[in-house]
């Protein structure tokens, strides 16, 4: 039995996802925070952090995205991901 890098990344991803759910529940119950404002700040943080990581790891080298690619990324980020995070924060 041996754990590979992909196995460790899956375990790390599931742990951080679980922690996100637990901390979100605490914040939404204690602070009486606005769900929409929280989701906006969460999406801004994710966008800035993800872009920074992509620049520092070299993920943007040699890539020239077309307007269609950028529109697809914005659509997925704004509608799919933001809607899921918003519904999760409202429900908790």
C-alpha positions, 0 to 999 in steps of 0.5 A, spaced: 500 500 500 502 506 497 499 513 497 501 517 491 501 525 490 494 525 487 491 521 493 494 526 498 491 531 494 484 528 494 485 527 501 487 534 502 481 537 498 476 533 502 479 535 508 479 543 506 472 542 503 470 539 510 473 545 514 470 550 509 463 547 511 464 547 518 467 554 519 461 557 514 456 554 519 459 557 525 460 564 521 453 564 519 450 562 525 454 567 530 455 573 526 449 574 523 453 575 516 449 577 510 450 571 505 451 575 499 456 580 502 460 574 504 459 570 498 462 576 494 468 577 498 469 569 498 469 570 490 474 576 490 479 572 495 478 566 491 479 570 484 485 573 487 488 567 490 487 563 484 490 568 479 496 569 484 498 562 485 497 561 477 502 566 476 507 564 481 507 556 479 507 558 471 500 556 469 500 562 465 506 561 461 505 560 453 497 561 454 493 566 450 486 565 451 481 568 446 475 572 448 471 566 448 475 562 453 475 568 458 467 569 457 467 561 459 471 562 465 467 568 468 461 565 466 463 559 470 465 563 476 460 568 476 454 563 475 456 556 477 461 557 483 458 563 486 451 561 486 453 554 489 457 558 495 451 563 495 446 557 496 450 554 501 451 560 505 444 561 505 442 554 507 447 554 513 
